[in-house]
Amino acid sequence: MKLLKPFYIFVLLSISPYIFADNRDDSLELEQAKKIVTNLCIACHGIDGNSPLPANPNLSGQHAGYITKQLMQFKNGERDNAVMKGMVANLTEQDMINLGSYFEQQKQNLLFAKSNGENSLGEKIYRAGVATKGLPACASCHGPAGHGIPDLYPRLNSQHAAYTISQLNAFRLETRMNDNAMMMRTIAQKLTDKEMNAVADYIQGLR
């Protein structure tokens, strides 16, 4: 067996404490996030980010940066929600970063569309938009499978249709206004209720 030279042993011993320290720090931050989830988030979002209530969003597998951004915007009022404002009131910036990382690492429970599968109205809107309205395809920003673009556009696949509809309505009525360049507000205002319900159902079944 080939032995390491003394110089290489010295280098390994010098850097290994930092490697292990980083791993310990990551584990500690996730443990701290889990405690917050247990105390604050579990009732609405579940311990693993898979919400038991369709009115509340699934957070499992969501991009860490997107979650952190939303939490910060709930806190500073850029995104208006009385319940969430109270929940984040005592969270530090590091807490919100830790929560983003925690939920991103949780496994999604995959859901199913009720009626908007292949060749449905929901699929057509998601994949092609509505040209006559100047409505772009949802897939152009959120991807063909709804996995989004970290940390720019959120993951949508297996999101509760009821929650997606509530957010599209919030954008439509401009009670939610934290979208970049009014993109989602413009899109939501072009959708009919039928189209909104169909695309939300299709998104729920995406993998």
C-alpha positions as CSV (number, residue, x, y, z in Angstrom):
1,M,0.0,0.0,0.0
2,K,1.3,3.4,-1.0
3,L,1.8,5.7,2.0
4,L,1.0,9.4,2.0
5,K,3.9,11.7,2.3
6,P,4.2,13.8,5.5
7,F,3.3,17.0,3.6
8,Y,0.0,15.6,2.3
9,I,-0.9,14.3,5.7
10,F,-0.3,17.8,7.1
11,V,-2.5,19.4,4.5
12,L,-5.4,16.9,5.2
13,L,-5.2,17.4,8.9
14,S,-5.2,21.2,8.4
15,I,-8.3,21.3,6.2
16,S,-10.4,18.5,7.7
17,P,-11.6,20.4,10.7
18,Y,-13.1,23.0,8.4
19,I,-14.8,20.3,6.3
20,F,-16.4,18.7,9.3
21,A,-17.3,22.1,10.8
22,D,-19.2,22.9,7.6
23,N,-21.1,19.7,7.8
24,R,-21.9,20.3,11.5
25,D,-23.1,23.8,10.7
26,D,-25.4,22.5,8.0
27,S,-26.9,19.9,10.2
28,L,-27.3,22.4,13.1
29,E,-29.1,24.9,10.8
30,L,-31.5,22.2,9.5
31,E,-32.2,21.1,13.1
32,Q,-32.9,24.7,14.1
33,A,-35.2,25.0,11.1
34,K,-37.1,21.8,12.0
35,K,-37.7,23.2,15.5
36,I,-39.3,26.3,13.9
37,V,-41.4,24.1,11.6
38,T,-42.6,22.1,14.6
39,N,-43.5,25.2,16.5
40,L,-44.9,27.4,13.7
41,C,-45.4,25.8,10.4
42,I,-46.6,22.2,11.0
43,A,-50.3,22.9,11.3
44,C,-50.6,24.5,7.9
45,H,-47.7,23.0,5.9
46,G,-46.9,19.7,7.6
47,I,-43.6,18.7,9.2
48,D,-42.2,17.9,5.7
49,G,-43.8,20.7,3.8
50,N,-46.6,18.6,2.3
51,S,-49.6,20.5,3.4
52,P,-52.6,18.5,4.7
53,L,-54.9,21.4,3.7
54,P,-55.4,22.2,0.0
55,A,-55.8,25.9,0.8
56,N,-52.2,26.1,2.0
57,P,-49.2,25.6,-0.3
58,N,-47.0,22.5,-0.4
59,L,-43.5,23.7,0.4
60,S,-41.6,20.4,0.0
61,G,-39.0,20.5,-2.8
62,Q,-39.6,24.2,-3.3
63,H,-36.5,26.3,-4.2
64,A,-34.8,27.4,-1.0
65,G,-34.1,31.0,-2.3
66,Y,-37.8,31.4,-3.4
67,I,-39.1,30.3,0.1
68,T,-36.6,32.6,1.8
69,K,-37.6,35.5,-0.4
70,Q,-41.3,35.0,0.3
71,L,-40.8,34.8,4.0
72,M,-38.8,38.0,3.9
73,Q,-41.5,39.7,1.9
74,F,-44.2,38.6,4.4
75,K,-42.1,40.2,7.1
76,N,-41.5,43.5,5.3
77,G,-45.0,43.8,4.0
78,E,-44.2,43.5,0.3
79,R,-46.4,40.4,0.3
80,D,-49.5,41.0,2.4
81,N,-50.9,38.2,4.5
82,A,-52.0,38.8,8.1
83,V,-51.4,35.1,9.2
84,M,-47.9,34.8,7.6
85,K,-46.9,38.3,8.9
86,G,-47.6,37.1,12.4
87,M,-45.7,33.8,11.8
88,V,-42.5,35.5,10.6
89,A,-42.5,38.4,13.0
90,N,-39.9,36.9,15.3
91,L,-37.8,35.1,12.6
92,T,-34.3,36.3,11.9
93,E,-32.9,36.4,8.3
94,Q,-30.9,33.3,9.1
95,D,-34.0,31.5,10.3
96,M,-35.7,32.2,7.0
97,I,-32.6,31.0,5.1
98,N,-32.6,27.8,7.2
99,L,-36.3,27.2,6.5
100,G,-35.8,27.6,2.8
101,S,-33.0,25.0,2.9
102,Y,-35.1,22.7,5.1
103,F,-38.2,22.6,2.9
104,E,-36.1,22.3,-0.3
105,Q,-34.7,19.0,1.0
106,Q,-38.1,17.5,1.8
107,K,-39.6,14.9,-0.5
108,Q,-42.8,15.9,-2.4
109,N,-46.0,13.9,-2.1
110,L,-47.1,13.7,-5.7
111,L,-50.7,14.7,-6.4
112,F,-53.0,14.1,-9.4
113,A,-55.1,16.2,-11.6
114,K,-58.9,15.6,-11.3
115,S,-59.8,16.0,-14.9
116,N,-57.1,18.1,-16.7
117,G,-54.7,15.5,-18.1
118,E,-53.4,15.0,-21.6
119,N,-55.1,17.1,-24.3
120,S,-57.1,19.0,-21.7
121,L,-57.7,22.8,-21.6
122,G,-55.3,23.0,-18.7
123,E,-52.5,21.3,-20.6
124,K,-53.0,23.6,-23.6
125,I,-52.8,26.7,-21.5
126,Y,-49.8,25.4,-19.5
127,R,-47.8,24.3,-22.6
128,A,-48.9,26.8,-25.3
129,G,-50.7,29.7,-23.6
130,V,-53.5,31.4,-25.4
131,A,-52.2,33.2,-28.5
132,T,-55.4,35.2,-29.1
133,K,-55.0,36.8,-25.7
134,G,-51.3,37.3,-25.8
135,L,-51.1,34.8,-22.9
136,P,-47.7,33.0,-22.7
137,A,-47.3,29.4,-21.8
138,C,-46.8,28.7,-18.1
139,A,-44.0,26.2,-19.1
140,S,-41.9,29.1,-20.6
141,C,-41.1,30.2,-17.0
142,H,-42.0,27.2,-14.8
143,G,-40.6,24.5,-17.1
144,P,-42.3,21.6,-18.9
145,A,-42.7,19.6,-15.7
146,G,-43.4,22.6,-13.4
147,H,-40.0,22.5,-11.6
148,G,-39.4,26.2,-12.0
149,I,-36.0,27.9,-12.2
150,P,-34.1,28.3,-9.0
151,D,-34.5,30.8,-7.4
152,L,-36.3,32.9,-10.0
153,Y,-39.5,31.0,-10.7
154,P,-41.2,28.7,-8.2
155,R,-41.7,25.0,-8.5
156,L,-45.4,24.4,-9.3
157,N,-45.7,20.6,-9.8
158,S,-48.0,18.8,-7.4
159,Q,-49.2,22.0,-5.9
160,H,-52.7,22.0,-4.5
161,A,-55.0,23.4,-7.2
162,A,-57.0,25.3,-4.6
163,Y,-53.9,27.2,-3.5
164,T,-52.8,27.9,-7.1
165,I,-56.3,29.3,-7.9
166,S,-56.2,31.5,-4.7
167,Q,-52.9,33.0,-5.8
168,L,-54.0,33.6,-9.4
169,N,-57.0,35.4,-8.0
170,A,-54.8,37.4,-5.7
171,F,-52.7,38.5,-8.6
172,R,-55.8,39.2,-10.7
173,L,-57.2,41.4,-8.0
174,E,-53.8,42.9,-7.2
175,T,-54.0,41.9,-3.5
176,R,-50.7,40.1,-4.2
177,M,-48.2,42.4,-6.0
178,N,-44.8,40.9,-5.4
179,D,-44.4,39.6,-8.9
180,N,-41.5,40.9,-11.0
181,A,-42.6,43.5,-13.6
182,M,-46.3,42.7,-12.9
183,M,-45.8,39.5,-14.9
184,M,-48.3,37.3,-12.9
185,R,-50.8,40.1,-12.5
186,T,-50.9,40.6,-16.2
187,I,-51.3,36.9,-16.9
188,A,-54.0,36.3,-14.2
189,Q,-56.1,39.2,-15.5
190,K,-56.2,37.6,-19.0
191,L,-57.5,34.2,-17.6
192,T,-61.2,33.4,-17.3
193,D,-62.3,31.5,-14.2
194,K,-62.7,28.3,-16.4
195,E,-59.1,28.7,-17.7
196,M,-57.7,29.4,-14.3
197,N,-59.4,26.3,-12.7
198,A,-58.2,24.1,-15.6
199,V,-54.6,25.1,-15.5
200,A,-54.4,24.9,-11.7
201,D,-55.8,21.3,-11.9
202,Y,-53.3,20.4,-14.6
203,I,-50.4,21.8,-12.5
204,Q,-51.6,19.7,-9.5
205,G,-50.9,16.6,-11.6
206,L,-47.5,17.6,-13.0
207,R,-44.5,15.4,-12.1
